[in-house]
Amino acid sequence: MSKNTQVTELLRRLTHVLSEAQLWQLTPIEPQKLQSSEPFCCDTLQFEQWLQFVFIPKLQQLVDASLPLPTKVSIAPMAEVHFSKHTCFLPLHKVLMELDTTLSGR
């Protein structure tokens, strides 16, 4: 299985986990909230919003265009901080760890 295929499947699983946990936002985000210069847009978005509106679309665009994927990715630790007490933590953390590993080649 190619790395692009793996990433597409992991993004699908991530979307599913967020939806199942009722963390998937049905209304679009205000465009100005995406203009943050902070990591994870932490000053304008919740972490799950960043995943939905920044991380997932950006990675999918790279895959769709056959462009190089990032190679130094560490998203799972942020999930540990943000979701450690949420019921979705284990499935969400698992998918993000797999994405980190797949992208970083670990």
N, C-alpha and C positions, 0 to 999 in steps of 0.2 A: 504494500500500500504506500503510495507516495505521501510525502509530508503534506502537500496541499490537501489531499484527500483526508488525511488524519485531522488536520486543522479544521476543515469544513465539518467533519463529524463531531469534533469536540465543541465547536461553536454551536452546532445544533443541540448537543446535549446541554450546554450551558444555558441556552435559551429555554430549553425545556425545564431545567432545574429552577431557573428564576420564575418561570410561569407557574410551576407547581407550588412554589413558595409564596405566590401572590406578590412577587416583587417586580413583575413585568408591568411597566407603565403603558397604558393604552393611549394616552394623549401625548402628542409630540412635546418635546422640551422647547422652551423658549430659546431661540438661536443665540441670544446674548449670553446665556449660561454656558455655552460651549466655547466661549472666547477666553476662558481662564488660562492663566499661565502657570497655575499651581499643578503639582503632580495629581493625577486622578481627578482634576477639576474639583479638588476637595473644598474649595471655597464657594462653589456654586452648585455642586451636584452631590447627591448621596452616592455611595460607592456603586450600588446596583444601577443607578441611572448612568453612571460613567460606563459601566460594563455594557449596558443596553445601547446607549446613544453615541459612544465613542469607540470603545474597545472592539466590540463585535463588528460594527460596520466597517471600521478601518481594516481589521484583519481580513474580513470577507472581500473587501475591495482589492487588497493585495493578492489574495488567492485568485480571484476572478480575473485579474489582469496579468496573472503569472509573474508578478513582481517579487523581488526578494522579500522574504519574511524577516521580522526582527529575530535576532539571535541571542539577545541578552534580555530575557523576560523573567520577571519575578512578581507575579500578580497574587499568588496564593498567600504570601504573608499579609497582604492588605486584607484579604478575606478573613484571616485569623483575627485581625484586630477588629474588623467591622462586624463580623457575623458570628463570633465565637459562642454567643448565647442564643443565637437564632436556631430554630428547629431545622433549617435547611443547611446548617453549617457543613455537616459531613459530606453530603452529595456535592455541594457547591465547591468545597475545598478540594475534593477529589478531582473534579473536572478541571479546576484551575491549576492544580498541581500537574495534571497530565498535559495541559497546554504549556505550562512553564517548561516541563521536561522535553516535550516534542519540539518546541521552538528553540530552546537553548541547546538541544542536542545532548542532554545529560542522560 
